[in-house]
């Protein structure tokens, strides 16, 4: 590092300054785990201090990184964040105490890369980051945020030499939720769902015993989940321009479902199926209800997959399905179009206005006058075609110029970005958004290359080997500037 003598004297003096400071009275909420270049911290009107590895961080403290340095910080709840070069970031308030979980930060300049801890997992609305153009709500996730004030992000975007490509794996979103719902995804990872949360292929979705949810899919099909319901999205592929490759296969496990089919069912009827423990149902472009109780219930389906809580374990052990066990089996009724039962030994077409009952996988479905009284209102869950669905749940912008504003992209989990225009964009894995300096918030149909190929490491990428490097930025293409040693 090429440091002149005046710089050395300044650095020595600066390093002694903290020794003369009074003890900071603010609550300690984390520590610096790594710093390259100069990192300063300031609480209120106190004098700024030089920060380094192992030094504490406090509520009310504003952190600043130099133009060629970066830092990794860790908070008490396990959150880890990389503060990018030339960043100003304030820890407004962090409280990791059980039952009082809360985290609020402010990003004034620059950006960060974050992997959040248990605060966002325990309380989905408790972890937020405020900026001048939008507020970011974090729900147990791995994401990046970057404030671009001029042309720097657009220039970085071009310098990557990479083309933006659509990467979203999101196939649906929670359009409406009353009570509690959760999902178990690939790798048996459980997550709590909120309105707007992303849904993926292979998710097993479940509602609580006094809850219901409406799921909207990207082909405009809709599913209402009644209380105490579980179903798995086995497959869901929607390609508007290649209808022969469309496919939707759901596995109904327990409770009650209300379906209205979308483009997949219209473009390729044979590709939309619902499997149950008693039969497979083929769809003819339709709306219908299913209720499953007693012998119909898949015994492997937990009532509530939030397994880490004591109450969920008790619910799974003690509670029976929401619906009564008398007349156990599967009930179906059609209120638009038709469905086809495919059972052992034959098929049965059930048309509009008809209802049927199937006791188990070895019996034939019987046409019945209607649903039993205790099933008729489906636990109070509405028909999905009666629920208003926002048109912009999946639509996004293809703009190529990276205009000034706040860019957020998600690598894992869910983020909600609320702009000055009052619009909230919900982001799932592989999605990004822009909140412009004039207040407009839009979903992007791609992750900007300047974020996807960011040269600044994510907090879990800072290895011991990197810590030994004198200038990690030089080899990562961030320019030819030397590491700066200056107090801002």
Buried (B, 14 or more C-beta within 10 A) or exposed (E): EEEEEEBEEBBEEBEEEBEEEEEBEBBEBBBBBBBBBBBBBBBEEBEBBBBBEEBBBBBBBBBBBBBBBBBBBBBBBBBBBBBBBBBBBBBBEBBBEEEEBBBBBBBBBBBBBBBBBBBBBBBBEBBBBBBBBBBBBBBBBBBBBBBBEEBBBBEBBBEBEEEBEEBBEBBBBBBBBBEBBBBBBEEEEBBBBBBBBBBBBBBBBBBBBEBBBBBBBBBBBBBBBBBBBBBBBBBBBBBEEEBEEBBBBBBBBBBBBBBBBBBBBBBBBEBBBBBBBBBBBBBBBBBBBBBBBBBBBBEEBBBBBBEEEEEBBEBBEEEEBBBBEEBBBBBBBBBBBBBBBBBEEEEBEBEBEBBBBBBBBEBBBEEBEEBBEBBEEBBEBBBBBEBEBEEEBBEBBEBEEBBBBBBBBBBBBBBBBBBBBEBBBBBBBBBBBBBBBEBBBBBBBBBBBBBBBBBBBBBEEBEEEEBEEEBBBBEBEBEEEBBBBBBB
